[in-house]
Amino acid sequence: MVTHDARAAAMADRVLFLADGEIVKETGRTSQHEILQIIGHAGPAMIRFALAACSGRKLRTALTAIGVSSEWHWCPAPTS
């Protein structure tokens, strides 16, 4: 199972943490609290990686942002 939910990951016998497609940490059965701590320590590194990726691909980032915002703007209103 692939998940971003610490509660679901805590039920697994083995938990792998990935960054940029690489395994950066592996644990056995662990608690939800421990998983959140591991993710919390990796957070700043993930943010730096994301910002570096965005700055290296400025046109792609801009086009994606425009596409997402225009898609959101044109979504039809829900009907009852």
C-alpha positions in Angstrom: 0.0 0.0 0.0 1.2 3.5 -0.8 -0.1 6.2 1.6 0.6 9.6 3.1 -1.6 8.7 6.1 0.5 8.0 9.2 -2.3 6.1 10.8 -2.6 3.7 7.8 1.2 3.4 7.6 1.4 2.5 11.3 -0.6 -0.7 10.6 2.1 -2.0 8.2 4.9 -4.4 9.2 7.4 -2.4 7.2 7.4 1.4 6.4 9.5 2.9 3.7 10.1 6.6 3.4 10.8 7.9 -0.1 12.3 11.2 -1.4 12.8 11.8 -5.1 12.1 8.2 -5.9 14.7 6.9 -3.5 14.3 5.0 -0.2 15.7 7.4 2.5 14.5 5.5 5.6 13.1 2.1 6.4 11.5 1.0 9.7 9.6 -2.0 10.9 6.3 -1.8 12.6 6.1 1.7 14.2 3.6 4.0 15.8 1.7 6.8 14.1 3.5 9.2 16.4 7.0 8.0 15.4 6.0 8.1 11.7 4.9 11.7 12.1 8.2 12.6 13.8 10.2 11.1 10.9 8.1 13.0 8.4 8.4 16.1 10.4 12.2 15.9 10.4 12.2 15.4 6.6 9.8 18.3 6.0 12.4 21.1 5.6 14.5 19.0 3.2 11.4 18.2 1.1 10.5 21.9 1.0 14.0 22.8 -0.2 13.8 20.1 -2.8 10.4 21.2 -4.1 11.6 24.9 -4.3 14.7 23.9 -6.1 12.7 21.9 -8.6 10.3 24.8 -9.2 13.1 27.3 -9.7 14.8 25.0 -12.1 11.6 24.6 -14.2 10.1 28.0 -14.1 8.1 27.7 -17.3 6.6 24.3 -16.4 5.8 25.6 -12.9 4.0 28.7 -14.3 2.1 26.6 -16.9 1.0 24.2 -14.2 -0.1 27.0 -11.9 -2.1 28.6 -14.7 -3.7 25.2 -15.6 -4.7 24.5 -12.1 -6.1 27.9 -11.5 -8.0 28.0 -14.7 -9.4 24.5 -14.2 -10.6 25.5 -10.7 -12.2 28.7 -12.1 -14.2 26.9 -14.8 -15.5 24.0 -12.7 -19.3 24.0 -12.8 -21.1 24.7 -9.6 -22.6 21.6 -7.9 -26.2 21.1 -8.4 -28.7 19.8 -5.9 
